[in-house]
Amino acid sequence: MKRFVNWTARLPMKTHAACCAIGGMLLSLLTANMAAAQLMPTCVENSPERRGELGCSIIENKLLPNGLKGPLFWHIDRFDSAERARTAVGPASVAFEAAGTSWLMTIESQTSNHHGGRHVAQVGPLQLPRAAKYSMQVMSAAFTPRMYSLAHHHSGVEAVYVIEGEACYETPTRAFKLRDGETLALPAGTPMRAVVTGSTLRYVLAVIVYDAAQPPTMRMEEGTGPKLIACR
C-alpha cells in the first residue's frame, strides 16, 4: 500500500501561513475582478443619480427651435444658484443641478454671451445629421470604475463633459479616454460603448442633438456591429 504524504504538514509554519495568505489574496482578487465589471443601468428620468446615488438620468428632452444657424456648439455654463440658471433658460437651453452645481446647457453658435453664468466649456462645432427638426436630450450620469454600457449608437451627435473621474468611450476606430474637464463629441451613427476607467467615481454631463423624428438612442445587439476598440 502506498503511503499518503501530507506535504502541507511538512511545510514550516511560517511558510504554510504565507501560502494560505497568498492563496486567500489571489482568491479575493479573482472574486473582485469578476464582480467589478458591471453593466450600467439604462438612462431614465429621475434615476437614483438625482438622489446622490449611482445612475444615469435623462434630465430633459427638448425640441429645438427652427432656423438654428451653424456652426453650432454645446455651451456649458455654471451658476451660483438653480434659480439663476432657470432664469437664463432660452429656447435652446436646459437648466438643472448635478454634482452639487447648477448648470445651463445651450446649443447655439459660438458666442461670448454666457447668460449670466461662468463659462465652463464649449464643444463643437457639432456635426448634426440632416433632419427637418432637431431635439436635444440632456443627461447626467454617475458610475463607479469597471461599469460599462451596452453597445449603442445615436441618431444625432453626442457630446460629453467629464465633471470628475475618468471616462472612456469605445468606438470602431479608437478608444477615447477623458479626464475631468475634458470633452468629446461623436457623430451620429457611431457605434460605441461607455466604460468607467480609473479608480474613482466618474460623473459626466452629456447632450445628444438628434433627429426629432427618431429615438435618440438605439441599442445594438452584441456581436452584430463592428468590433469596438477596448478601453485599457
C-alpha positions as CSV (number, residue, x, y, z in Angstrom):
1,M,0.0,0.0,0.0
2,K,1.3,3.4,-0.9
3,R,1.6,5.8,1.9
4,F,-0.1,9.2,1.5
5,V,2.2,12.1,2.3
6,N,0.8,15.3,3.6
7,W,3.2,17.8,2.1
8,T,1.4,20.7,3.7
9,A,2.1,19.3,7.1
10,R,5.9,19.2,6.3
11,L,6.0,22.9,5.5
12,P,7.3,25.2,8.2
13,M,4.6,27.0,10.0
14,K,5.5,30.5,8.6
15,T,5.7,29.1,5.0
16,H,2.4,27.4,5.4
17,A,0.8,30.6,6.7
18,A,2.3,32.6,3.9
19,C,0.9,30.2,1.3
20,C,-2.5,30.4,2.8
21,A,-2.4,34.2,2.9
22,I,-1.3,34.4,-0.8
23,G,-4.0,31.9,-1.8
24,G,-6.6,34.0,0.0
25,M,-5.4,37.2,-1.6
26,L,-5.4,35.7,-5.1
27,L,-8.9,34.3,-4.4
28,S,-10.0,37.8,-3.2
29,L,-8.5,39.5,-6.3
30,L,-10.2,37.0,-8.6
31,T,-13.5,37.4,-6.9
32,A,-13.2,41.2,-7.0
33,N,-12.3,41.2,-10.7
34,M,-15.3,39.0,-11.5
35,A,-17.6,41.2,-9.5
36,A,-16.2,44.6,-10.5
37,A,-17.2,44.6,-14.2
38,Q,-20.9,45.6,-14.0
39,L,-23.4,46.7,-16.6
40,M,-24.6,50.2,-16.3
41,P,-28.4,50.6,-15.8
42,T,-30.3,52.3,-18.7
43,C,-30.7,56.1,-18.6
44,V,-34.1,57.0,-17.3
45,E,-35.9,60.0,-16.0
46,N,-35.4,60.6,-12.3
47,S,-32.8,57.9,-11.9
48,P,-31.1,57.3,-8.5
49,E,-28.4,59.8,-9.7
50,R,-30.9,62.5,-8.9
51,R,-30.8,61.5,-5.2
52,G,-27.0,61.3,-5.0
53,E,-26.7,57.7,-5.9
54,L,-25.4,55.8,-8.9
55,G,-27.3,56.1,-12.2
56,C,-27.9,57.8,-15.5
57,S,-30.6,60.5,-15.6
58,I,-32.5,61.9,-18.6
59,I,-32.8,65.5,-17.4
60,E,-34.9,66.7,-20.4
61,N,-35.8,66.1,-24.0
62,K,-36.4,69.5,-25.6
63,L,-37.4,70.3,-29.2
64,L,-35.0,72.9,-30.6
65,P,-36.3,75.9,-32.5
66,N,-36.3,76.1,-36.3
67,G,-33.7,78.2,-38.0
68,L,-30.7,77.4,-35.9
69,K,-27.7,78.5,-37.9
70,G,-24.4,76.7,-37.9
71,P,-21.8,76.2,-36.9
72,L,-23.4,75.1,-33.6
73,F,-21.7,74.5,-30.3
74,W,-22.6,73.0,-27.0
75,H,-22.1,75.6,-24.3
76,I,-21.8,74.7,-20.6
77,D,-22.3,77.4,-18.1
78,R,-22.1,77.2,-14.3
79,F,-24.4,79.3,-12.0
80,D,-24.3,80.2,-8.3
81,S,-27.9,79.0,-7.8
82,A,-30.6,76.9,-9.6
83,E,-32.9,79.9,-9.7
84,R,-30.4,82.0,-11.7
85,A,-29.8,79.1,-14.1
86,R,-33.5,78.7,-14.7
87,T,-33.9,82.4,-15.3
88,A,-31.3,82.1,-18.1
89,V,-33.1,79.3,-19.9
90,G,-33.9,80.1,-23.6
91,P,-35.5,78.1,-26.4
92,A,-32.3,76.1,-27.0
93,S,-31.1,75.5,-23.4
94,V,-31.8,73.4,-20.3
95,A,-31.0,74.2,-16.7
96,F,-30.6,71.6,-14.0
97,E,-28.5,70.6,-11.0
98,A,-25.8,67.8,-10.9
99,A,-22.9,67.1,-8.7
100,G,-23.9,69.9,-6.3
101,T,-23.7,72.5,-9.0
102,S,-26.3,74.5,-11.1
103,W,-25.8,74.2,-14.9
104,L,-27.1,75.7,-18.1
105,M,-26.6,73.8,-21.3
106,T,-27.2,75.6,-24.6
107,I,-27.0,74.7,-28.2
108,E,-26.0,77.9,-30.1
109,S,-23.4,79.5,-32.3
110,Q,-20.0,80.5,-31.0
111,T,-20.7,83.4,-28.6
112,S,-19.3,85.3,-25.7
113,N,-22.7,85.6,-24.1
114,H,-22.8,83.2,-21.1
115,H,-26.3,84.2,-20.0
116,G,-25.1,85.5,-16.6
117,G,-23.1,82.3,-15.7
118,R,-19.5,81.3,-15.7
119,H,-18.5,79.6,-18.9
120,V,-17.1,76.1,-18.3
121,A,-16.7,74.5,-21.7
122,Q,-17.6,74.8,-25.4
123,V,-17.8,71.7,-27.6
124,G,-18.0,71.8,-31.3
125,P,-18.7,72.6,-34.0
126,L,-21.3,69.8,-33.7
127,Q,-21.8,67.5,-36.7
128,L,-25.6,67.4,-37.0
129,P,-27.4,64.8,-39.1
130,R,-29.8,66.0,-41.8
131,A,-33.2,66.4,-40.3
132,A,-36.3,68.6,-40.6
133,K,-36.3,69.2,-36.8
134,Y,-33.8,68.6,-34.0
135,S,-34.2,67.8,-30.4
136,M,-31.7,67.8,-27.5
137,Q,-31.6,65.2,-24.8
138,V,-29.7,66.3,-21.7
139,M,-28.3,63.6,-19.3
140,S,-26.1,63.3,-16.2
141,A,-24.6,60.1,-15.0
142,A,-22.5,58.9,-12.1
143,F,-20.9,55.4,-12.1
144,T,-18.0,53.6,-10.4
145,P,-14.9,52.0,-12.1
146,R,-15.3,49.0,-14.3
147,M,-19.0,49.7,-15.1
148,Y,-19.9,49.7,-18.8
149,S,-22.8,50.3,-21.1
150,L,-24.3,48.2,-23.8
151,A,-23.1,48.8,-27.3
152,H,-25.3,51.5,-28.9
153,H,-25.4,54.4,-31.3
154,H,-27.4,57.7,-31.6
155,S,-29.5,59.4,-34.2
156,G,-27.5,62.6,-33.6
157,V,-24.2,63.8,-32.3
158,E,-23.4,63.0,-28.6
159,A,-21.2,65.3,-26.7
160,V,-19.8,64.6,-23.2
161,Y,-18.2,66.7,-20.5
162,V,-16.4,65.0,-17.6
163,I,-17.1,66.6,-14.2
164,E,-14.9,64.2,-12.3
165,G,-13.2,60.9,-12.7
166,E,-12.1,59.2,-15.8
167,A,-14.4,58.1,-18.7
168,C,-13.7,56.0,-21.8
169,Y,-15.7,55.5,-25.0
170,E,-15.0,52.5,-27.2
171,T,-15.6,53.0,-31.0
172,P,-14.6,51.1,-34.1
173,T,-11.6,53.3,-34.7
174,R,-10.2,54.0,-31.3
175,A,-11.0,54.3,-27.6
176,F,-11.4,57.8,-26.3
177,K,-10.2,58.3,-22.7
178,L,-11.2,61.5,-20.9
179,R,-10.4,63.0,-17.5
180,D,-12.2,65.7,-15.5
181,G,-12.7,68.9,-17.5
182,E,-12.2,67.2,-20.9
183,T,-14.9,66.8,-23.6
184,L,-15.7,64.6,-26.6
185,A,-18.2,64.8,-29.5
186,L,-19.1,61.7,-31.5
187,P,-21.1,61.9,-34.8
188,A,-24.5,60.4,-35.4
189,G,-24.4,56.6,-36.1
190,T,-21.1,56.0,-34.3
191,P,-21.2,52.5,-32.6
192,M,-19.9,53.0,-29.1
193,R,-19.7,51.7,-25.6
194,A,-19.1,53.8,-22.4
195,V,-16.7,52.4,-19.9
196,V,-15.7,53.8,-16.5
197,T,-11.9,53.6,-16.2
198,G,-9.6,54.9,-13.5
199,S,-10.1,54.3,-9.8
200,T,-12.7,56.8,-8.7
201,L,-16.3,57.8,-9.3
202,R,-17.0,59.0,-12.8
203,Y,-19.5,61.9,-13.2
204,V,-20.4,63.2,-16.7
205,L,-22.8,65.5,-18.3
206,A,-23.9,64.7,-21.9
207,V,-26.2,66.0,-24.6
208,I,-27.5,64.3,-27.8
209,V,-28.6,66.6,-30.5
210,Y,-30.7,64.3,-32.7
211,D,-33.3,64.0,-35.4
212,A,-36.6,64.7,-33.7
213,A,-38.3,62.1,-35.9
214,Q,-36.2,59.3,-34.4
215,P,-35.4,58.0,-31.0
216,P,-32.1,59.5,-29.7
217,T,-30.5,56.1,-28.8
218,M,-30.6,52.7,-30.5
219,R,-29.2,49.7,-28.7
220,M,-27.1,47.3,-30.7
221,E,-27.2,43.5,-30.3
222,E,-23.9,42.2,-29.0
223,G,-21.8,40.7,-31.9
224,T,-23.8,42.3,-34.7
225,G,-21.9,45.5,-35.2
226,P,-18.3,46.3,-35.9
227,K,-15.6,45.4,-33.3
228,L,-15.0,48.2,-30.8
229,I,-11.5,49.1,-29.7
230,A,-11.4,48.3,-26.0
231,C,-10.6,50.8,-23.2
232,R,-7.4,50.0,-21.3
